[in-house]
Amino acid sequence: MPAKKLVILGLLGTQLDRGVGPRRWEMWRPTVSLCQQEELLVDRLELLHDRKATSLGGTVAEDIAGVSPETEVRRHEVEFRDAWDFEEVYGALADFARSYPFQPEREDYLVHITTGTHVAQICLFLLAESRHIPARLIQTSPPDDRERGSPGRYAIIDLDLSRYDRIAARFAEEQREARTFLKSGIATRNPAFNRMIEEIEQVAVASREPILLMGPTGAGKSSLARRVFELKKQRHQLSGPFVEVNCATLRGDTATSTLFGHVRGSFTGAQRDRTGLLRLADGGLLFLDEIGELGADEQAMLLRALEEKRFLPVGADREVESDFQLIAGTNRGLLEAVRIGKFREDLLARINLWTFQLPGLAQRSEDIEPNLDHELESAGKRAGRRISMAKDVRAAFLKFARSPEARWSANFRDLNAAVTRMATLAPGGRITRAVLDAEIQRLLGGWSAPAPVDSDDALLNAVLGAEAAAKLDLFDRAQLACVLRVCRSSPTISDAGRRLFSVSREKRKVTNDADRLRKYLDRFDLTWSKATAHSRGGL
Protein backbone atom coordinates (compact mmCIF):
# COMPACT_ATOMS: atom_id res chain seq x y z
CA MET A 1 0.00 0.00 0.00
CA PRO A 2 1.22 3.59 -0.55
CA ALA A 3 3.16 5.14 2.31
CA LYS A 4 1.12 7.17 4.74
CA LYS A 5 1.44 10.94 4.76
CA LEU A 6 3.11 12.51 7.79
CA VAL A 7 1.09 15.25 9.46
CA ILE A 8 2.33 17.29 12.44
CA LEU A 9 0.04 19.30 14.72
CA GLY A 10 1.57 22.01 16.87
CA LEU A 11 1.16 25.38 18.52
CA LEU A 12 3.00 28.41 17.20
CA GLY A 13 5.64 29.51 19.70
CA THR A 14 5.09 33.22 20.17
CA GLN A 15 8.58 33.54 21.67
CA LEU A 16 10.61 30.61 20.31
CA ASP A 17 9.32 30.98 16.74
CA ARG A 18 9.75 34.74 16.71
CA GLY A 19 12.31 36.35 14.41
CA VAL A 20 12.49 39.19 11.87
CA GLY A 21 14.81 40.10 9.05
CA PRO A 22 17.62 37.97 7.60
CA ARG A 23 19.07 37.31 11.05
CA ARG A 24 16.08 35.14 11.95
CA TRP A 25 17.79 32.35 10.02
CA GLU A 26 20.60 32.40 12.54
CA MET A 27 18.09 31.61 15.28
CA TRP A 28 16.69 28.22 16.19
CA ARG A 29 12.94 28.28 15.63
CA PRO A 30 11.36 24.95 16.63
CA THR A 31 8.38 25.03 14.26
CA VAL A 32 10.56 25.83 11.24
CA SER A 33 13.14 23.26 12.36
CA LEU A 34 10.52 20.50 12.12
CA CYS A 35 10.52 20.96 8.36
CA GLN A 36 14.30 21.18 8.04
CA GLN A 37 15.02 17.68 9.37
CA GLU A 38 16.46 15.52 6.58
CA GLU A 39 14.93 12.30 7.91
CA LEU A 40 11.54 13.81 8.71
CA LEU A 41 9.53 14.40 5.53
CA VAL A 42 6.54 16.45 6.65
CA ASP A 43 3.62 16.40 4.23
CA ARG A 44 1.44 18.77 6.20
CA LEU A 45 1.79 21.04 9.23
CA GLU A 46 -1.33 22.03 11.15
CA LEU A 47 -0.26 25.25 12.89
CA LEU A 48 -2.43 26.50 15.76
CA HIS A 49 -2.21 30.10 17.01
CA ASP A 50 -4.39 32.89 18.35
CA ARG A 51 -5.46 35.99 16.43
CA LYS A 52 -2.67 38.13 17.90
CA ALA A 53 -0.05 35.86 16.33
CA THR A 54 -1.51 35.97 12.80
CA SER A 55 1.40 37.95 11.39
CA LEU A 56 4.02 35.71 13.02
CA GLY A 57 2.15 32.65 11.75
CA GLY A 58 2.31 34.03 8.22
CA THR A 59 6.07 34.56 8.47
CA VAL A 60 6.67 31.05 9.78
CA ALA A 61 4.50 29.58 7.00
CA GLU A 62 6.45 31.51 4.35
CA ASP A 63 9.79 30.36 5.79
CA ILE A 64 8.65 26.74 5.81
CA ALA A 65 7.62 27.08 2.17
CA GLY A 66 11.17 28.22 1.43
CA VAL A 67 12.98 25.34 3.17
CA SER A 68 10.41 22.59 2.53
CA PRO A 69 8.23 23.37 -0.52
CA GLU A 70 6.58 19.94 -0.30
CA THR A 71 5.12 20.75 3.14
CA GLU A 72 1.61 22.18 3.18
CA VAL A 73 1.02 24.57 6.09
CA ARG A 74 -2.53 24.98 7.34
CA ARG A 75 -3.15 27.65 9.94
CA HIS A 76 -5.93 27.49 12.55
CA GLU A 77 -7.00 30.21 14.95
CA VAL A 78 -7.48 28.83 18.47
CA GLU A 79 -8.24 31.43 21.14
CA PHE A 80 -7.17 31.21 24.80
CA ARG A 81 -8.23 34.11 27.02
CA ASP A 82 -5.83 32.74 29.62
CA ALA A 83 -3.16 30.45 28.23
CA TRP A 84 -2.44 29.18 31.75
CA ASP A 85 -6.03 28.17 32.55
CA PHE A 86 -5.98 24.37 32.34
CA GLU A 87 -9.73 23.87 31.74
CA GLU A 88 -9.98 26.61 29.13
CA VAL A 89 -6.92 25.42 27.17
CA TYR A 90 -7.97 21.78 27.32
CA GLY A 91 -11.50 22.65 26.19
CA ALA A 92 -10.32 24.68 23.21
CA LEU A 93 -7.85 22.02 22.06
CA ALA A 94 -10.41 19.26 22.61
CA ASP A 95 -12.90 21.16 20.43
CA PHE A 96 -10.28 21.38 17.70
CA ALA A 97 -9.56 17.65 17.97
CA ARG A 98 -13.25 16.76 17.76
CA SER A 99 -13.73 18.80 14.59
CA TYR A 100 -10.52 17.73 12.83
CA PRO A 101 -11.00 15.08 10.07
CA PHE A 102 -8.39 12.57 11.20
CA GLN A 103 -7.68 9.71 8.77
CA PRO A 104 -5.30 7.40 10.67
CA GLU A 105 -5.54 4.68 8.05
CA ARG A 106 -4.02 7.09 5.48
CA GLU A 107 -1.98 9.50 7.58
CA ASP A 108 0.48 9.30 10.49
CA TYR A 109 0.18 12.07 13.09
CA LEU A 110 2.71 13.65 15.42
CA VAL A 111 1.94 16.27 18.06
CA HIS A 112 4.70 18.87 18.57
CA ILE A 113 4.98 19.63 22.29
CA THR A 114 8.00 21.97 22.29
CA THR A 115 6.10 25.22 21.74
CA GLY A 116 3.20 26.73 23.65
CA THR A 117 2.81 27.04 27.42
CA HIS A 118 3.44 24.06 29.67
CA VAL A 119 -0.32 23.87 30.21
CA ALA A 120 -0.90 23.60 26.46
CA GLN A 121 1.77 20.91 26.17
CA ILE A 122 0.15 18.86 28.93
CA CYS A 123 -3.25 19.22 27.28
CA LEU A 124 -1.88 18.07 23.94
CA PHE A 125 -0.36 15.06 25.67
CA LEU A 126 -3.69 14.22 27.32
CA LEU A 127 -5.54 14.40 24.04
CA ALA A 128 -2.97 12.18 22.34
CA GLU A 129 -2.82 9.68 25.19
CA SER A 130 -6.62 9.36 25.32
CA ARG A 131 -6.66 8.96 21.51
CA HIS A 132 -8.82 12.03 20.95
CA ILE A 133 -5.84 12.93 18.78
CA PRO A 134 -4.57 9.65 17.23
CA ALA A 135 -0.92 10.66 17.36
CA ARG A 136 2.49 10.16 18.87
CA LEU A 137 4.49 13.02 20.36
CA ILE A 138 7.50 14.79 18.88
CA GLN A 139 9.85 17.11 20.71
CA THR A 140 12.51 19.31 19.16
CA SER A 141 15.64 20.74 20.74
CA PRO A 142 18.16 23.38 19.58
CA PRO A 143 21.61 22.54 18.20
CA ASP A 144 24.62 22.74 20.49
CA ASP A 145 27.65 24.89 19.73
CA ARG A 146 29.23 22.21 17.51
CA GLU A 147 26.08 22.02 15.39
CA ARG A 148 25.68 25.76 14.81
CA GLY A 149 23.52 26.41 11.75
CA SER A 150 21.79 23.02 11.89
CA PRO A 151 18.05 22.65 12.57
CA GLY A 152 18.73 20.92 15.88
CA ARG A 153 17.43 17.54 16.93
CA TYR A 154 14.06 15.87 17.33
CA ALA A 155 12.76 12.87 19.23
CA ILE A 156 9.51 10.97 18.96
CA ILE A 157 8.67 10.28 22.57
CA ASP A 158 6.19 8.88 25.07
CA LEU A 159 5.71 10.46 28.47
CA ASP A 160 4.09 8.86 31.49
CA LEU A 161 2.00 11.45 33.29
CA SER A 162 -0.59 8.97 34.56
CA ARG A 163 0.70 9.30 38.14
CA TYR A 164 -0.69 12.80 38.43
CA ASP A 165 -3.91 12.53 40.39
CA ARG A 166 -5.86 15.05 38.32
CA ILE A 167 -4.78 13.50 35.05
CA ALA A 168 -5.37 9.97 36.30
CA ALA A 169 -8.87 10.98 37.41
CA ARG A 170 -9.58 12.43 33.97
CA PHE A 171 -8.37 9.22 32.29
CA ALA A 172 -10.42 7.11 34.69
CA GLU A 173 -13.57 9.12 33.95
CA GLU A 174 -13.07 8.76 30.19
CA GLN A 175 -12.58 5.01 30.63
CA ARG A 176 -15.75 4.75 32.73
CA GLU A 177 -17.68 6.62 30.06
CA ALA A 178 -16.30 4.32 27.36
CA ARG A 179 -17.20 1.18 29.32
CA THR A 180 -20.70 2.45 29.99
CA PHE A 181 -21.03 3.19 26.29
CA LEU A 182 -19.95 -0.35 25.39
CA LYS A 183 -22.64 -1.68 27.74
CA SER A 184 -25.35 0.48 26.10
CA GLY A 185 -25.61 2.49 29.32
CA ILE A 186 -26.75 -0.57 31.30
CA ALA A 187 -25.37 -0.72 34.85
CA THR A 188 -24.38 -4.39 34.69
CA ARG A 189 -23.49 -6.13 37.96
CA ASN A 190 -21.82 -9.39 36.91
CA PRO A 191 -18.14 -9.01 37.97
CA ALA A 192 -16.71 -11.25 35.25
CA PHE A 193 -18.68 -9.48 32.51
CA ASN A 194 -17.65 -6.05 33.78
CA ARG A 195 -13.97 -7.10 33.84
CA MET A 196 -14.31 -8.32 30.27
CA ILE A 197 -15.82 -5.00 29.16
CA GLU A 198 -12.91 -3.15 30.82
CA GLU A 199 -10.44 -5.18 28.79
CA ILE A 200 -12.43 -4.74 25.58
CA GLU A 201 -12.39 -0.97 26.13
CA GLN A 202 -8.60 -0.99 26.52
CA VAL A 203 -8.14 -3.15 23.43
CA ALA A 204 -10.61 -1.13 21.34
CA VAL A 205 -8.80 2.14 22.05
CA ALA A 206 -5.23 0.84 21.77
CA SER A 207 -5.34 -1.74 18.98
CA ARG A 208 -6.45 -2.26 15.40
CA GLU A 209 -5.82 -6.00 15.48
CA PRO A 210 -8.71 -8.45 14.94
CA ILE A 211 -11.06 -9.20 17.82
CA LEU A 212 -12.89 -12.52 18.21
CA LEU A 213 -16.20 -12.49 20.09
CA MET A 214 -17.43 -15.93 21.15
CA GLY A 215 -20.74 -16.72 22.75
CA PRO A 216 -24.18 -18.25 22.24
CA THR A 217 -26.84 -16.86 19.95
CA GLY A 218 -28.34 -13.65 21.31
CA ALA A 219 -25.51 -12.94 23.76
CA GLY A 220 -24.94 -9.52 22.19
CA LYS A 221 -21.98 -10.04 19.84
CA SER A 222 -23.40 -7.88 17.06
CA SER A 223 -24.41 -5.06 19.41
CA LEU A 224 -21.00 -5.05 21.10
CA ALA A 225 -19.18 -5.00 17.75
CA ARG A 226 -21.16 -1.95 16.67
CA ARG A 227 -20.43 -0.23 19.99
CA VAL A 228 -16.71 -0.88 19.57
CA PHE A 229 -16.93 0.71 16.13
CA GLU A 230 -18.77 3.78 17.46
CA LEU A 231 -16.23 4.19 20.28
CA LYS A 232 -13.30 4.04 17.85
CA LYS A 233 -15.12 6.44 15.53
CA GLN A 234 -15.45 8.93 18.38
CA ARG A 235 -11.69 8.69 18.98
CA HIS A 236 -10.90 9.33 15.28
CA GLN A 237 -9.41 5.86 14.93
CA LEU A 238 -11.70 4.86 12.08
CA SER A 239 -13.04 6.95 9.23
CA GLY A 240 -14.86 4.29 7.23
CA PRO A 241 -18.22 2.58 7.83
CA PHE A 242 -19.42 -0.31 9.95
CA VAL A 243 -20.07 -3.29 7.66
CA GLU A 244 -21.78 -6.39 9.05
CA VAL A 245 -22.54 -9.76 7.49
CA ASN A 246 -23.69 -13.10 8.91
CA CYS A 247 -21.45 -15.66 7.22
CA ALA A 248 -24.13 -18.34 7.73
CA THR A 249 -26.19 -16.52 5.08
CA LEU A 250 -23.44 -16.76 2.45
CA ARG A 251 -23.88 -19.76 0.25
CA GLY A 252 -22.15 -21.23 -2.80
CA ASP A 253 -20.58 -19.12 -5.53
CA THR A 254 -22.09 -15.89 -4.25
CA ALA A 255 -20.14 -16.02 -0.97
CA THR A 256 -16.82 -15.00 -2.53
CA SER A 257 -18.48 -12.32 -4.65
CA THR A 258 -20.35 -10.88 -1.66
CA LEU A 259 -17.21 -10.56 0.42
CA PHE A 260 -14.53 -9.77 -2.14
CA GLY A 261 -16.51 -8.39 -5.08
CA HIS A 262 -16.39 -9.32 -8.75
CA VAL A 263 -15.92 -7.74 -12.15
CA ARG A 264 -18.56 -7.65 -14.82
CA GLY A 265 -18.79 -10.82 -16.87
CA SER A 266 -16.74 -12.92 -14.45
CA PHE A 267 -19.55 -15.48 -14.20
CA THR A 268 -23.10 -16.00 -15.42
CA GLY A 269 -25.28 -13.24 -14.01
CA ALA A 270 -22.41 -10.84 -13.27
CA GLN A 271 -23.90 -8.00 -15.31
CA ARG A 272 -22.02 -5.24 -13.49
CA ASP A 273 -19.03 -4.80 -11.19
CA ARG A 274 -19.60 -5.49 -7.50
CA THR A 275 -17.52 -3.74 -4.86
CA GLY A 276 -17.70 -6.43 -2.16
CA LEU A 277 -18.02 -5.97 1.59
CA LEU A 278 -14.29 -5.95 2.32
CA ARG A 279 -13.77 -2.93 0.07
CA LEU A 280 -16.84 -1.21 1.48
CA ALA A 281 -15.25 -1.54 4.92
CA ASP A 282 -12.04 0.27 3.88
CA GLY A 283 -11.01 2.55 6.73
CA GLY A 284 -13.77 1.15 8.93
CA LEU A 285 -14.75 -1.99 10.78
CA LEU A 286 -15.91 -5.29 9.28
CA PHE A 287 -17.98 -7.58 11.54
CA LEU A 288 -18.10 -11.16 10.27
CA ASP A 289 -20.61 -12.96 12.46
CA GLU A 290 -20.51 -16.77 12.47
CA ILE A 291 -17.11 -16.71 10.81
CA GLY A 292 -16.88 -20.48 11.23
CA GLU A 293 -19.44 -20.84 8.42
CA LEU A 294 -17.05 -19.45 5.78
CA GLY A 295 -15.93 -21.86 3.08
CA ALA A 296 -12.31 -22.89 2.56
CA ASP A 297 -11.72 -20.49 -0.36
CA GLU A 298 -13.17 -17.50 1.51
CA GLN A 299 -11.06 -18.33 4.57
CA ALA A 300 -7.87 -18.32 2.48
CA MET A 301 -8.74 -15.02 0.80
CA LEU A 302 -9.69 -13.43 4.12
CA LEU A 303 -6.37 -14.44 5.67
CA ARG A 304 -4.44 -12.73 2.87
CA ALA A 305 -6.66 -9.65 3.09
CA LEU A 306 -5.90 -9.40 6.81
CA GLU A 307 -2.16 -9.88 6.43
CA GLU A 308 -1.49 -7.88 3.25
CA LYS A 309 -4.50 -5.54 3.07
CA ARG A 310 -5.12 -6.64 -0.51
CA PHE A 311 -7.07 -9.31 -2.37
CA LEU A 312 -8.28 -10.28 -5.84
CA PRO A 313 -11.99 -9.85 -6.67
CA VAL A 314 -13.66 -12.67 -8.62
CA GLY A 315 -12.66 -12.48 -12.27
CA ALA A 316 -10.26 -9.56 -11.77
CA ASP A 317 -6.65 -9.48 -12.99
CA ARG A 318 -5.64 -6.67 -10.64
CA GLU A 319 -5.67 -6.71 -6.84
CA VAL A 320 -7.52 -4.13 -4.80
CA GLU A 321 -6.67 -2.74 -1.38
CA SER A 322 -8.71 -2.34 1.78
CA ASP A 323 -7.48 -1.45 5.25
CA PHE A 324 -10.17 -2.43 7.73
CA GLN A 325 -10.34 -3.72 11.29
CA LEU A 326 -11.98 -7.10 11.72
CA ILE A 327 -14.26 -8.25 14.51
CA ALA A 328 -15.33 -11.87 14.11
CA GLY A 329 -18.17 -13.57 15.94
CA THR A 330 -18.95 -17.23 16.50
CA ASN A 331 -21.21 -19.39 18.64
CA ARG A 332 -19.15 -22.51 17.95
CA GLY A 333 -15.77 -23.77 19.04
CA LEU A 334 -13.32 -22.85 16.29
CA LEU A 335 -10.60 -25.06 17.80
CA GLU A 336 -12.88 -28.04 17.26
CA ALA A 337 -13.58 -26.83 13.72
CA VAL A 338 -9.81 -26.71 13.10
CA ARG A 339 -9.43 -30.22 14.46
CA ILE A 340 -11.99 -31.68 12.05
CA GLY A 341 -10.70 -29.66 9.10
CA LYS A 342 -13.57 -27.17 8.82
CA PHE A 343 -11.54 -24.06 9.72
CA ARG A 344 -8.02 -22.97 8.82
CA GLU A 345 -5.57 -23.10 11.69
CA ASP A 346 -3.57 -20.13 10.34
CA LEU A 347 -6.69 -17.98 10.06
CA LEU A 348 -7.68 -18.83 13.62
CA ALA A 349 -4.18 -17.88 14.78
CA ARG A 350 -4.57 -14.53 13.01
CA ILE A 351 -7.96 -13.64 14.53
CA ASN A 352 -7.34 -15.18 17.95
CA LEU A 353 -5.13 -12.39 19.31
CA TRP A 354 -7.94 -10.80 21.33
CA THR A 355 -10.67 -13.32 22.16
CA PHE A 356 -13.60 -12.63 24.46
CA GLN A 357 -16.23 -15.17 25.57
CA LEU A 358 -19.60 -13.47 26.04
CA PRO A 359 -21.71 -15.31 28.63
CA GLY A 360 -25.37 -16.04 28.04
CA LEU A 361 -28.13 -14.37 30.02
CA ALA A 362 -28.58 -17.43 32.27
CA GLN A 363 -24.91 -17.10 33.33
CA ARG A 364 -25.47 -13.43 34.25
CA SER A 365 -28.40 -13.65 36.64
CA GLU A 366 -27.24 -10.47 38.42
CA ASP A 367 -27.72 -8.56 35.16
CA ILE A 368 -31.29 -9.64 34.44
CA GLU A 369 -32.74 -6.80 36.54
CA PRO A 370 -30.77 -3.90 34.95
CA ASN A 371 -31.42 -5.38 31.50
CA LEU A 372 -35.13 -5.61 32.33
CA ASP A 373 -35.10 -1.90 33.18
CA HIS A 374 -33.29 -1.16 29.91
CA GLU A 375 -35.83 -3.17 27.89
CA LEU A 376 -38.78 -1.51 29.64
CA GLU A 377 -37.36 1.93 28.89
CA SER A 378 -36.71 0.97 25.24
CA ALA A 379 -40.22 -0.46 24.87
CA GLY A 380 -41.65 2.75 26.30
CA LYS A 381 -39.75 4.87 23.79
CA ARG A 382 -41.02 2.72 20.92
CA ALA A 383 -44.59 2.87 22.19
CA GLY A 384 -44.48 6.56 23.05
CA ARG A 385 -45.65 5.94 26.61
CA ARG A 386 -44.22 4.82 29.96
CA ILE A 387 -44.17 1.04 30.49
CA SER A 388 -44.07 -0.11 34.10
CA MET A 389 -44.57 -3.11 36.39
CA ALA A 390 -46.12 -3.26 39.84
CA LYS A 391 -43.65 -4.16 42.56
CA ASP A 392 -45.08 -7.67 43.07
CA VAL A 393 -45.21 -8.32 39.30
CA ARG A 394 -41.61 -7.22 38.94
CA ALA A 395 -40.54 -9.51 41.80
CA ALA A 396 -42.43 -12.44 40.24
CA PHE A 397 -40.77 -11.86 36.86
CA LEU A 398 -37.29 -11.68 38.37
CA LYS A 399 -37.91 -14.83 40.44
CA PHE A 400 -38.92 -16.72 37.31
CA ALA A 401 -36.13 -15.19 35.20
CA ARG A 402 -33.47 -16.42 37.64
CA SER A 403 -34.98 -19.87 38.17
CA PRO A 404 -33.81 -23.12 36.51
CA GLU A 405 -37.04 -23.09 34.48
CA ALA A 406 -35.90 -20.00 32.59
CA ARG A 407 -33.50 -21.34 29.98
CA TRP A 408 -33.14 -18.10 27.98
CA SER A 409 -31.96 -20.19 25.02
CA ALA A 410 -31.91 -17.11 22.76
CA ASN A 411 -30.49 -15.01 25.62
CA PHE A 412 -31.14 -11.27 25.29
CA ARG A 413 -33.32 -11.80 22.24
CA ASP A 414 -35.68 -13.82 24.41
CA LEU A 415 -35.71 -11.07 27.05
CA ASN A 416 -36.29 -8.36 24.45
CA ALA A 417 -39.13 -10.32 22.86
CA ALA A 418 -40.74 -11.04 26.25
CA VAL A 419 -40.73 -7.39 27.32
CA THR A 420 -41.95 -6.25 23.90
CA ARG A 421 -44.91 -8.63 24.05
CA MET A 422 -45.80 -7.70 27.63
CA ALA A 423 -45.52 -3.98 26.85
CA THR A 424 -47.81 -4.38 23.85
CA LEU A 425 -50.47 -6.20 25.90
CA ALA A 426 -50.13 -4.02 29.04
CA PRO A 427 -53.36 -2.10 29.72
CA GLY A 428 -52.52 1.57 30.12
CA GLY A 429 -48.81 0.78 29.92
CA ARG A 430 -48.81 -1.17 33.22
CA ILE A 431 -47.82 -4.85 32.98
CA THR A 432 -50.22 -6.87 35.13
CA ARG A 433 -49.79 -10.27 36.77
CA ALA A 434 -52.13 -11.80 34.18
CA VAL A 435 -49.97 -10.48 31.34
CA LEU A 436 -46.85 -11.77 33.08
CA ASP A 437 -48.31 -15.24 33.71
CA ALA A 438 -49.33 -15.55 30.07
CA GLU A 439 -45.85 -14.52 28.94
CA ILE A 440 -44.17 -17.05 31.25
CA GLN A 441 -46.28 -19.81 29.73
CA ARG A 442 -45.43 -18.58 26.25
CA LEU A 443 -41.70 -18.65 27.03
CA LEU A 444 -41.83 -22.09 28.61
CA GLY A 445 -43.76 -23.44 25.63
CA GLY A 446 -41.23 -22.03 23.20
CA TRP A 447 -38.28 -23.44 25.10
CA SER A 448 -39.81 -26.92 25.23
CA ALA A 449 -40.92 -26.95 21.57
CA PRO A 450 -39.85 -30.07 19.67
CA ALA A 451 -36.86 -29.94 17.37
CA PRO A 452 -37.56 -29.26 13.67
CA VAL A 453 -36.67 -32.92 12.92
CA ASP A 454 -39.56 -34.91 14.45
CA SER A 455 -38.69 -38.58 14.14
CA ASP A 456 -35.69 -40.37 15.62
CA ASP A 457 -34.86 -41.75 12.19
CA ALA A 458 -34.84 -38.35 10.53
CA LEU A 459 -32.74 -36.85 13.33
CA LEU A 460 -30.14 -39.63 13.30
CA ASN A 461 -29.95 -39.65 9.52
CA ALA A 462 -29.40 -35.89 9.50
CA VAL A 463 -26.60 -36.03 12.07
CA LEU A 464 -24.88 -39.37 11.40
CA GLY A 465 -25.85 -40.09 7.83
CA ALA A 466 -28.26 -42.84 6.79
CA GLU A 467 -25.58 -45.54 6.45
CA ALA A 468 -24.10 -45.01 9.92
CA ALA A 469 -27.52 -44.62 11.56
CA ALA A 470 -28.69 -47.95 10.12
CA LYS A 471 -25.90 -49.78 11.97
CA LEU A 472 -27.13 -48.70 15.43
CA ASP A 473 -29.01 -51.02 17.79
CA LEU A 474 -32.55 -49.98 18.69
CA PHE A 475 -31.43 -49.16 22.25
CA ASP A 476 -28.60 -46.89 21.04
CA ARG A 477 -30.91 -45.24 18.49
CA ALA A 478 -33.44 -44.26 21.15
CA GLN A 479 -30.81 -43.06 23.64
CA LEU A 480 -28.72 -41.13 21.12
CA ALA A 481 -31.78 -39.44 19.63
CA CYS A 482 -32.77 -38.24 23.11
CA VAL A 483 -29.26 -36.93 23.79
CA LEU A 484 -29.13 -35.14 20.43
CA ARG A 485 -32.43 -33.38 21.08
CA VAL A 486 -31.13 -32.08 24.41
CA CYS A 487 -27.91 -30.93 22.72
CA ARG A 488 -29.82 -29.17 19.94
CA SER A 489 -31.94 -27.24 22.43
CA SER A 490 -29.06 -26.22 24.72
CA PRO A 491 -26.85 -23.14 24.29
CA THR A 492 -23.65 -24.86 25.47
CA ILE A 493 -22.28 -28.36 26.03
CA SER A 494 -22.13 -27.67 29.78
CA ASP A 495 -25.82 -26.74 29.85
CA ALA A 496 -26.72 -29.91 27.93
CA GLY A 497 -24.61 -32.03 30.30
CA ARG A 498 -26.29 -30.58 33.37
CA ARG A 499 -29.71 -31.43 31.95
CA LEU A 500 -28.74 -34.95 30.91
CA PHE A 501 -26.97 -35.87 34.16
CA SER A 502 -29.08 -33.83 36.61
CA VAL A 503 -29.68 -36.84 38.91
CA SER A 504 -26.44 -38.82 38.77
CA ARG A 505 -24.29 -35.69 39.10
CA GLU A 506 -25.51 -35.24 42.68
CA LYS A 507 -23.89 -38.56 43.65
CA ARG A 508 -20.47 -37.67 42.23
CA LYS A 509 -17.71 -35.94 44.19
CA VAL A 510 -16.35 -34.27 41.05
CA THR A 511 -18.82 -33.19 38.37
CA ASN A 512 -17.74 -32.51 34.81
CA ASP A 513 -20.96 -32.78 32.84
CA ALA A 514 -19.43 -31.42 29.64
CA ASP A 515 -16.67 -34.04 29.69
CA ARG A 516 -19.15 -36.88 30.31
CA LEU A 517 -21.29 -35.73 27.38
CA ARG A 518 -18.24 -35.27 25.15
CA LYS A 519 -17.11 -38.83 25.85
CA TYR A 520 -20.59 -40.18 25.14
CA LEU A 521 -20.76 -38.39 21.78
CA ASP A 522 -17.27 -39.61 20.93
CA ARG A 523 -18.59 -43.21 21.02
CA PHE A 524 -20.53 -42.35 17.86
CA ASP A 525 -17.70 -40.29 16.32
CA LEU A 526 -19.62 -37.11 17.10
CA THR A 527 -18.43 -33.73 18.38
CA TRP A 528 -20.53 -31.01 20.00
CA SER A 529 -20.36 -28.97 16.79
CA LYS A 530 -21.50 -31.88 14.66
CA ALA A 531 -24.27 -32.88 17.07
CA THR A 532 -25.75 -29.37 16.96
CA ALA A 533 -24.87 -28.39 13.39
CA HIS A 534 -28.37 -28.80 12.01
CA SER A 535 -30.07 -26.82 14.74
CA ARG A 536 -28.18 -23.52 14.56
CA GLY A 537 -28.83 -21.04 11.84
CA GLY A 538 -29.11 -17.29 12.32
CA LEU A 539 -26.77 -15.16 14.38
Disulfide bonds with the S-S distance in Angstrom:
none
